[in-house]
């Protein structure tokens, strides 16, 4: 076990603490990949040799330091690779590291539903389940040729490898400066899709305003939905063109939400993250000749000037998104 996946138990709207917590991980290894809004991957191969401790022991030290220095608890998954560490995190609890030892990857994965595997979407999971491949153990035991016929040559090979515990991912050091996030928490576990969509509208409006304020556009939008049992679902989509337009961000957020197919889900919070930020002056905007779109963009410019003059509450985020 050389990879840790750490999720810090940050209070809502307290994402500003994440860079400091990443610095805590970097005291053990320089190979740290931020997973905003509250997580990170850390490759401890060098740290295990340097400190003479294994990943689980180092995870305990990290947890104690996070509590002592920042008052923040965390849940940690450990595994031979990033994918397995992420999946182990789902079974972890505060104060206890869930570890997947090398050589036990297939046993760990065998009983899990096929949809639990990163990269397996709703359509792929439905196809596999129709053929009785509803668990990763059954997928691992299926002939490679069968999987390739069902989901395609490349996807079938990747699925076969992952189900057998082959984790070819790596930790890519990065930072949190190339992204912005907006989080909406509910007072109680929320089942109403209408309120979910209103939260998305508000968050997308906030992201658009913040992007325009710093003269940036984003290439990717990521949706994270957290549930009452502390589990979460994350989906990302690359935009047709880099944008800071609130209406475009809102449409993409709605599409991501609808693709989840949530039914009576008890949602605790919804977060949107704009990633792949780039200077707005370097981005191209395809003219649509749509008078409604142009009107909304002009209204956004007026609203942005009002926020700059009277403060961020001068215009409610999301109120202008279509």
C-alpha positions, 0 to 999 in steps of 0.5 A, spaced: 500 500 500 503 506 497 497 511 495 493 514 500 486 518 498 484 523 504 478 526 505 478 532 510 472 533 514 471 540 512 465 544 514 461 547 509 464 553 505 471 552 508 474 550 502 480 555 503 483 551 508 485 545 503 491 548 501 494 548 508 492 541 509 495 539 502 501 542 505 501 538 511 501 532 506 507 535 502 511 534 509 511 527 507 511 527 500 512 532 494 507 527 490 500 530 492 494 531 487 489 535 490 482 533 489 477 539 491 473 541 494 476 537 500 480 531 498 487 529 496 491 523 493 498 522 496 504 517 493 508 515 499 513 510 496 518 514 498 516 516 505 515 509 507 522 508 506 524 515 509 520 514 515 521 507 516 513 506 516 508 503 512 502 507 509 497 505 514 502 508 520 503 514 516 496 515 515 495 515 522 500 520 523 497 525 518 490 524 521 493 526 528 496 532 525 490 534 521 486 534 528 492 538 532 494 543 527 487 545 524 482 541 528 480 537 522 478 530 522 479 526 516 477 519 512 483 515 509 483 509 504 490 506 502 491 501 496 497 499 491 494 505 486 490 511 486 483 507 483 484 502 489 485 508 494 479 511 492 475 505 492 477 504 499 476 511 502 468 509 501 469 504 506 473 508 511 470 512 517 473 517 521 479 514 526 480 508 521 484 507 515 481 502 510 487 499 507 487 494 501 493 490 501 497 488 495 495 481 493 488 482 496 485 487 490 481 482 487 478 479 494 476 487 495 473 488 489 469 481 488 463 483 492 462 490 489 457 492 484 459 494 477 457 501 478 462 502 484 468 502 479 471 508 477 469 510 469 463 505 469 457 510 467 450 508 468 449 506 461 455 501 461 453 498 468 446 497 465 449 493 459 453 489 464 447 487 468 443 485 463 448 480 461 449 478 469 455 481 470 452 485 476 459 485 480 466 486 479 467 479 481 463 476 475 466 481 471 473 479 473 471 472 471 468 473 464 472 472 458 476 478 455 473 477 449 466 477 452 467 484 455 470 487 449 463 485 445 459 488 450 462 495 451 468 495 446 475 493 445 478 499 449 473 499 454 473 492 455 480 491 456 480 497 461 474 494 465 477 487 465 484 490 468 480 494 473 476 489 475 482 484 476 485 489 481 490 492 475 491 499 477 495 503 472 493 510 475 498 515 478 498 521 482 499 527 478 502 533 483 497 539 482 494 545 486 488 548 487 489 554 484 486 552 477 479 551 479 474 554 483 468 551 487 461 553 489 458 548 495 450 548 497 448 545 503 441 543 505 439 544 512 436 537 512 437 531 507 433 533 501 429 529 497 426 534 492 429 534 485 426 541 484 431 544 490 437 540 488 436 544 481 435 551 485 442 549 488 445 548 482 442 554 479 445 558 485 452 555 484 453 555 477 451 563 477 456 564 483 461 560 479 460 564 473 460 571 477 467 569 480 470 567 473 468 573 470 471 577 476 478 574 475 477 574 467 477 567 467 474 561 463 473 554 465 474 548 460 471 543 465 465 543 470 465 537 475 459 536 479 459 532 486 453 530 490 454 528 497 448 523 500 446 522 507 450 516 508 456 520 507 458 517 500 458 521 494 458 521 486 462 525 482 461 527 475 465 531 470 464 534 463 468 538 458 465 544 455 463 545 448 468 551 449 471 555 455 466 559 458 464 563 464 457 564 462 452 562 467 447 560 463 452 555 459 454 553 466 447 552 469 445 547 462 451 543 463 450 542 471 443 540 469 445 535 464 450 532 469 445 532 475 440 528 470 445 523 468 446 521 475 438 518 475 437 520 482 431 517 485 428 519 492 436 520 493 437 523 500 442 529 498 446 533 503 450 537 499 451 539 492 458 542 489 460 545 482 467 546 480 470 549 474 476 546 472 481 548 467 481 555 468 484 559 463 485 567 461 478 569 458 482 574 453 485 567 450 478 564 449 474 564 443 466 565 443 462 562 437 457 567 435 450 564 436 446 570 433 441 568 438 438 575 441 436 571 447 443 569 449 446 576 447 441 579 452 443 575 457 450 576 456 449 584 456 445 583 463 451 579 466 455 585 464 451 590 468 450 585 474 457 584 474 458 592 475 453 592 480 457 587 484 464 590 483 460 597 486 456 595 491 458 588 493 457 580 492 450 581 495 448 586 490 445 581 485 443 574 487 448 568 484 444 564 479 438 569 478 440 571 471 442 564 469 437 560 464 
